[in-house]
């Protein structure tokens, strides 16, 4: 068995450790009310440290083709190999553990990210390219085009920190809709700017909303099911405000006054 095969086997064995660690992070995040925001931070800050003898394998073509594609939808630009690691072949969790134990994470501006989820039907189709970098550039170009329609002329631009698809991969021939595209901005202000102007995308097939925690997603799903049932039963003027169903009062149409036409004088 050659060195490359042994190296890949070691990485596959570590996959289970990664999954267990992420699940543990999600549980702790829920207790600390971090929601999906911490989940994104935790996943994207995990790094792999290998022994010096295996350092060269990180940049090999076989490693890129066999392993980078598996991480395409989880870790993008923050995935790196440390060439100066001496002994460690385990996953380093120090950064994430320190972030979890921070007394007030809201004061640390560099770990606060704002997420927006784009629901797309056919306007942002998934790339069929097998290369992770090509798929990333494909999604990024589509997002740039869409955001340029939303950003006002007085705004110079926004900063995109992360961009990736969420959900389970499907076959290209599957009738299922494209997977959601999650965009992470640098500041809350930039996120709110996009949300405020997202109505400009009406009719384009792209729907933008704020990323919600699992509990909030369940609440919204239940509210949408209830409002659809009421509408099918003949209820009208119902809208969702947050997670509550609110009845909108119909506008009063005033009856116009009848004015008699003045008769022209007879000559």
Backbone torsions as a table, in degrees:
resi	resn	phi	psi	omega
1	UNK	NA	123.8	-175.9
2	UNK	-79.5	173.9	-175.7
3	UNK	-65.0	-38.8	-179.3
4	UNK	-62.8	-41.8	179.7
5	UNK	-64.9	-42.5	178.0
6	UNK	-62.4	-40.7	-178.7
7	UNK	-63.8	-44.1	179.2
8	UNK	-66.6	-35.4	178.1
9	UNK	-64.8	-39.4	178.3
10	UNK	-63.2	-38.6	179.5
11	UNK	-67.5	-40.6	178.9
12	UNK	-63.0	-35.8	177.8
13	UNK	-67.6	-29.8	-180.0
14	UNK	-78.4	-14.8	-179.6
15	UNK	-57.8	-42.6	-179.4
16	UNK	-64.4	-36.9	177.8
17	UNK	-64.3	-38.2	179.0
18	UNK	-64.0	-45.7	-179.5
19	UNK	-61.0	-45.3	179.9
20	UNK	-63.2	-38.1	-179.1
21	UNK	-68.7	-40.0	178.8
22	UNK	-64.7	-40.1	177.4
23	UNK	-62.0	-40.4	177.9
24	UNK	-64.8	-38.2	177.9
25	UNK	-63.7	-41.4	-179.6
26	UNK	-63.1	-39.0	178.7
27	UNK	-65.3	-44.1	179.4
28	UNK	-67.8	-35.0	179.1
29	UNK	-65.2	-39.4	179.1
30	UNK	-63.2	-37.6	179.3
31	UNK	-68.1	-33.1	-178.6
32	UNK	-93.9	6.5	176.9
33	UNK	61.9	35.0	176.5
34	UNK	-86.9	-28.2	179.1
35	UNK	66.5	-153.4	-177.5
36	UNK	-68.8	-18.9	-178.9
37	UNK	-60.6	-45.3	179.1
38	UNK	-69.2	-34.1	179.4
39	UNK	-59.5	-43.2	178.9
40	UNK	-65.2	-43.9	-179.9
41	UNK	-61.5	-44.7	-176.2
42	UNK	-63.3	-45.9	-178.2
43	UNK	-64.6	-42.7	-173.0
44	UNK	-79.0	-12.1	-180.0
45	UNK	-99.5	-1.0	178.9
46	UNK	-74.6	133.2	178.0
47	UNK	-123.6	157.5	178.9
48	UNK	-110.2	130.1	177.9
49	UNK	-117.5	127.0	-176.5
50	UNK	-120.6	167.9	177.3
51	UNK	-68.7	159.0	-176.2
52	UNK	-63.5	-29.8	-179.0
53	UNK	-68.4	-25.2	-179.1
54	UNK	-102.4	6.0	-175.6
55	UNK	-62.9	-38.3	-176.8
56	UNK	-66.6	-23.9	-179.0
57	UNK	-69.1	-21.6	-178.2
58	UNK	-63.0	-32.5	-177.8
59	UNK	-100.0	6.0	-178.9
60	UNK	-75.1	154.3	-178.8
61	UNK	-66.0	-36.4	-179.1
62	UNK	-65.7	-35.3	178.2
63	UNK	-68.1	-42.6	-178.6
64	UNK	-63.6	-41.9	-176.3
65	UNK	-72.7	-36.0	-172.8
66	UNK	-89.1	-27.6	-172.4
67	UNK	-117.6	-34.6	-177.6
68	UNK	-61.5	-34.7	-178.4
69	UNK	-65.4	-30.5	179.5
70	UNK	-69.4	-27.2	-177.2
71	UNK	-96.2	6.2	-173.5
72	UNK	-57.3	-43.5	-173.0
73	UNK	-93.1	4.3	179.7
74	UNK	-117.2	-53.6	-174.2
75	UNK	-123.9	127.3	-179.6
76	UNK	-109.5	-95.6	-169.7
77	UNK	-78.8	-18.2	-176.8
78	UNK	-89.7	4.2	179.0
79	UNK	-84.5	119.4	-178.0
80	UNK	-148.9	156.9	177.5
81	UNK	-107.7	137.7	179.0
82	UNK	-94.6	118.7	-177.7
83	UNK	-85.0	-13.4	-176.4
84	UNK	-101.2	11.4	177.5
85	UNK	-74.6	132.5	-174.2
86	UNK	-86.8	-56.7	-170.9
87	UNK	-116.3	-32.7	-167.8
88	UNK	-66.0	132.1	169.3
89	UNK	-124.1	12.9	180.0
90	UNK	-98.5	164.3	177.9
91	UNK	-78.2	132.8	-177.6
92	UNK	-89.2	120.3	-178.1
93	UNK	-108.9	8.2	-169.4
94	UNK	-59.0	-44.7	-176.0
95	UNK	-61.0	-45.5	-176.3
96	UNK	-68.4	-40.2	179.6
97	UNK	-63.0	-41.2	178.2
98	UNK	-64.8	-37.0	178.9
99	UNK	-67.2	-37.6	178.4
100	UNK	-66.4	-35.6	-177.0
101	UNK	-86.8	1.9	179.9
102	UNK	-66.0	136.5	-176.7
103	UNK	-66.3	-37.0	-178.9
104	UNK	-144.5	89.5	-176.0
105	UNK	-66.8	-18.7	-178.5
106	UNK	-66.9	-20.0	180.0
107	UNK	-80.5	-14.8	-178.4
108	UNK	-94.8	98.2	-170.7
109	UNK	-69.6	-22.2	-174.7
110	UNK	-80.9	-3.8	176.4
111	UNK	-113.8	10.1	179.0
112	UNK	-99.1	117.1	179.1
113	UNK	-123.3	153.7	-178.3
114	UNK	-119.3	125.7	-172.9
115	UNK	-108.8	143.4	174.6
116	UNK	-131.6	135.8	178.6
117	UNK	-108.1	129.8	178.7
118	UNK	-103.2	118.8	173.2
119	UNK	-88.7	120.7	-179.0
120	UNK	-128.5	145.2	177.6
121	UNK	-102.7	-63.9	179.3
122	UNK	-133.1	-6.5	-175.8
123	UNK	-75.1	-29.0	177.5
124	UNK	-124.0	72.7	-178.6
125	UNK	-69.0	152.6	178.5
126	UNK	-73.5	140.3	178.5
127	UNK	-70.2	142.2	178.2
128	UNK	-90.9	1.9	-179.9
129	UNK	-68.5	143.6	-179.3
130	UNK	-85.6	-12.3	-179.0
131	UNK	-84.8	126.6	179.7
132	UNK	-58.2	-40.5	-178.4
133	UNK	-64.9	-40.1	179.3
134	UNK	-66.1	-38.8	178.2
135	UNK	-66.1	-39.4	179.0
136	UNK	-63.7	-46.1	179.5
137	UNK	-64.8	-33.8	177.4
138	UNK	-62.3	-49.2	179.3
139	UNK	-66.1	-38.7	-178.2
140	UNK	-64.4	-41.4	179.3
141	UNK	-63.9	-39.9	178.3
142	UNK	-66.1	-40.0	179.4
143	UNK	-66.4	-40.1	177.7
144	UNK	-59.8	-42.8	179.5
145	UNK	-63.6	-42.0	-178.5
146	UNK	-69.8	-42.5	-178.7
147	UNK	-68.1	-29.3	178.9
148	UNK	-64.2	-24.2	177.7
149	UNK	-81.5	-19.1	-175.9
150	UNK	-95.5	-38.1	-175.7
151	UNK	-69.9	134.3	179.7
152	UNK	-70.3	160.2	-179.0
153	UNK	-66.7	-23.9	-178.2
154	UNK	-81.2	-8.3	-179.2
155	UNK	-101.1	130.2	-177.5
156	UNK	-70.6	-31.7	179.8
157	UNK	159.9	-178.7	177.9
158	UNK	-130.2	159.6	-178.2
159	UNK	-104.7	121.3	177.2
160	UNK	-97.7	118.2	-179.9
161	UNK	-86.6	-43.8	-176.7
162	UNK	-143.1	152.0	-179.4
163	UNK	-152.1	120.4	-179.1
164	UNK	-160.0	159.3	176.9
165	UNK	-84.0	147.6	177.4
166	UNK	-118.0	156.7	178.8
167	UNK	99.1	176.1	-177.2
168	UNK	-80.7	141.3	178.1
169	UNK	-67.3	144.3	178.1
170	UNK	-127.0	161.6	177.8
171	UNK	-69.2	152.2	-178.1
172	UNK	-62.4	-29.0	-179.0
173	UNK	-88.9	2.5	-177.9
174	UNK	-72.7	140.7	179.0
175	UNK	-74.3	-4.2	-177.7
176	UNK	-65.5	148.0	-179.9
177	UNK	-65.2	161.6	177.5
178	UNK	-62.8	151.3	179.3
179	UNK	-69.5	154.2	-179.3
180	UNK	-63.9	147.9	178.5
181	UNK	-111.2	118.7	-176.2
182	UNK	-102.6	127.6	-178.2
183	UNK	-117.5	130.8	179.4
184	UNK	-113.2	121.5	179.8
185	UNK	-97.4	166.6	-174.6
186	UNK	-76.2	-35.3	-176.7
187	UNK	-131.9	161.1	176.8
188	UNK	-67.3	-34.3	-180.0
189	UNK	-61.5	-41.7	178.5
190	UNK	-66.2	-39.5	177.4
191	UNK	-61.5	-46.3	-179.2
192	UNK	-65.2	-32.5	177.4
193	UNK	-62.0	-42.8	179.6
194	UNK	-67.9	-41.3	-178.8
195	UNK	-65.7	-39.3	-178.9
196	UNK	-64.8	-33.6	-175.8
197	UNK	-103.6	12.1	-176.8
198	UNK	-67.0	-16.7	179.7
199	UNK	-67.5	-16.5	177.8
200	UNK	-67.4	-16.0	-179.8
201	UNK	-91.7	4.5	179.4
202	UNK	-61.6	130.8	-178.5
203	UNK	93.9	-8.9	-179.1
204	UNK	-92.1	-8.3	-177.7
205	UNK	86.5	4.2	-179.9
206	UNK	-114.0	129.1	179.6
207	UNK	-121.7	128.6	-175.8
208	UNK	-114.2	133.8	175.4
209	UNK	-146.2	162.6	177.9
210	UNK	-71.3	141.8	177.4
211	UNK	-69.3	134.2	-177.2
212	UNK	-113.4	157.5	174.1
213	UNK	-72.7	169.3	-178.7
214	UNK	-60.9	-41.7	-179.9
215	UNK	-64.1	-42.3	179.6
216	UNK	-69.0	-34.9	177.2
217	UNK	-64.1	-38.7	177.7
218	UNK	-66.0	-39.3	178.2
219	UNK	-63.8	-44.7	-178.8
220	UNK	-66.9	-38.6	179.1
221	UNK	-62.7	-41.5	178.8
222	UNK	-67.0	-39.2	179.4
223	UNK	-66.5	-39.1	179.0
224	UNK	-66.2	-38.4	177.9
225	UNK	-65.4	-39.3	-179.3
226	UNK	-68.3	-41.9	-178.0
227	UNK	-70.3	-32.5	175.9
228	UNK	-67.1	-38.0	177.9
229	UNK	-65.6	-41.7	178.8
230	UNK	-64.3	-39.9	179.7
231	UNK	-66.0	-35.8	177.1
232	UNK	-67.8	-26.5	178.3
233	UNK	-86.0	6.6	175.0
234	UNK	100.4	0.6	178.7
235	UNK	-73.2	143.0	-178.5
236	UNK	-127.4	167.4	176.3
237	UNK	58.4	40.8	177.3
238	UNK	-108.8	134.7	177.9
239	UNK	-137.1	163.3	176.8
240	UNK	-99.1	125.8	173.2
241	UNK	-116.5	101.2	-171.4
242	UNK	71.9	-116.9	176.1
243	UNK	-115.0	12.8	-178.2
244	UNK	-106.5	145.4	176.5
245	UNK	-91.6	122.3	-175.7
246	UNK	-122.6	138.0	176.8
247	UNK	-92.2	124.5	-179.0
248	UNK	-89.5	130.4	178.7
249	UNK	-70.8	133.0	179.3
250	UNK	-69.2	144.4	-179.2
251	UNK	-68.8	138.0	179.2
252	UNK	-79.5	124.9	178.3
253	UNK	-101.3	111.9	-177.7
254	UNK	-75.4	137.7	178.7
255	UNK	-74.9	126.5	-177.9
256	UNK	-67.6	148.8	178.3
257	UNK	-76.2	141.4	178.2
258	UNK	-90.0	127.2	-179.6
259	UNK	-119.5	127.1	-179.4
260	UNK	-69.7	142.0	179.1
261	UNK	-76.5	134.3	178.8
262	UNK	-72.3	130.7	179.3
263	UNK	-79.0	139.6	-179.5
264	UNK	-73.4	142.2	-179.3
265	UNK	-65.4	140.7	-179.7
266	UNK	-83.1	139.1	179.7
267	UNK	-103.5	NA	NA
